[in-house]
């Protein structure tokens, strides 16, 4: 097969891939940039499987700046550029027991948000009960709740600048803008089998590259042939290890299965009431809400008049080396036995409600819960967003572009500057994140 | 099958497993401790595949203290207890080019060794050539050497308190001492299939543990049945992910294949001369030597009148999720094409010498090149020594024991105290190591 050559090949047309493609092409208009994905369209894999909520309520200044600037860019896209993202400021509501609220990590989180100017508000139990009459804030005497180790909702930590959006629309924005300026038509249905690792210079010895040779990733070997580029960008999320490990680059990330189950309000007036909870936001809807126990959360879905129910699996849910096909299959028993009992205890409105839809995907976990953007031996990696890639996509795309151009700093939306090596492995300079879902 | 119950099950009878078993039993004489291994004897897997060199010449104070106290214990075992370890103070000799020697990381390494009282000596090129007449220190005009990017040996960094030992003897020491005090006969040929993860308390619900239940590792499921213990110690090295990932504990480690090739001096007088190099140590032998380029190193093997040749593979040698069977198979082409050309350039005595033996195993890589010792949900993990588990075994066994007993500090050999959580993931307090082979 003939070999084609590009300046940059970007593997993965999820939200991080399209944002990176857009910013690299924008700032290097002469470069030939090929965007490829194994799926048949952009944003169809884990980006589409996400809960697609966005928040600036992080404990680390690193994640705060990545999300805050990205969210402001999303508002700009929707309000100034007129590209509808269905970005709705529902707010985020963390429900916490008194002991959780008093934890050092939670106090530090609030202090750091205050220091960074991230707006938040604290509700007490009485206020919560007034705002959400259907919320069960008293488990006293409930033996089942005790058996389930459920913590009571004593406090609500609310961030009004947070919300939800349509990830497909966001991908579409970057992808359409990229298509306007790229010299190379993006290609879909192209599966990268491995990175092409070659000796520099090539001596054409059998078995090279040998240990005494300098080496570099010079392209990708795909099911449609070999393609070469000076830089290969990997925006492959939970698939990164499969490509990086064989060349000896440790991505530091692992995959974890996450699932979402959709409940529609339908003819259940209590669920309509819950969805239409007033007092938190201008939309007059319930915020994206995290329950105090078991990692269960839900987001409102206003167009569908429903809720997406998720769970931040911790100990007990396996890590996987790479994403498996099995990760794409939601488990109805998991909803029934793990999520539903918790959900229905806090919000009896959900009693007897059954999912009308569900999906699952791969969550790309980083050990410090901060994403990675680094370049090593011809590969530029953008991943490890620990379930919050959408809300950091704009900042990560700009940082990847700055790194590509060899710029010491990246300018984020709004004019803030950060070191382009801040998210690398070798020169990492981040605050460890404690607030992930 | 019937289920047996112990206080502690230790999985893996490599050097870290036997040292940990010994110290836990020594300090908790009443506990029932079962040591198991999939192999048919202790120390037969990666411990036996190691180059078994020991050094205190690390750049991090963390690795310095782990190795320095362990090496002093090994001397005590050999000299005071009379258990022959074939611990020979050959010394370690790092050969470096001028530009390598001037690197900030190398200067910092020397500063830190000085600060910690680690003895070392610097030789210049002239002194090296006098001590090792067979060493090629001048590649000028050698086009092949230039093509191979070989750096000249301008400096030698020598540590006289370092050496080599017989790993089988070291394992035997801990294993025999453990057998004297354990209540339970160690079992071999027992393969752990998975960790037993259970809800606490068990409610006997279908599919438990569910997300709202507290959970804990309560034993192991093996090919010989299920065994329960309050604490399961994993000293499984490069196999850890296979057991930890499914329960949702990220070991942070990865495996890498490493190979050793044995050259005997036989009837080659130049190799005998090289082996009998005087001036470095009381044994009158060549030290364990690391060449300036490509990661190639060799250790003298005095009993066999030969050398073990190894290579610290970097970029280009794949990481693996877990150790594979393939990792146990040495590649003769790798010796021929990668290691030999480098070796023969620096030391022409090796020209035309061919390996008489070879083996390969799994190197358990930690991202900061510092080992892990931590307890999480019923599992106590001891691993990630990045190729230097043998030389840290005594300290790691003592730290694991202190952590098991809930002691805030571990007392290392010689009386030094360190935090027992220093090597954990959550409360990690270490210096990043820059000097690994």
Interface residues (C-beta under 8 A of the other chain):
Chain A: X147 X148 X149 X150 X197 X203 X205 X206 X207 X208 X209 X210 X211 X212 X213 X214 X215 X241 X244 X245 X246 X247 X248 X249 X250 X252 X254 X256 X293 X294 X295 X296 X311 X313 X314 X315 X316 X317 X318 X319 X320 X321 X333 X337 X338 X339 X341 X342 X365 X367 X376 X377 X425
Chain B: X147 X148 X149 X150 X197 X203 X205 X206 X207 X208 X209 X210 X211 X212 X213 X214 X215 X241 X244 X245 X246 X247 X248 X249 X250 X252 X254 X256 X293 X294 X295 X296 X311 X313 X314 X315 X316 X317 X318 X319 X320 X321 X333 X337 X338 X339 X341 X342 X365 X367 X376 X377 X425
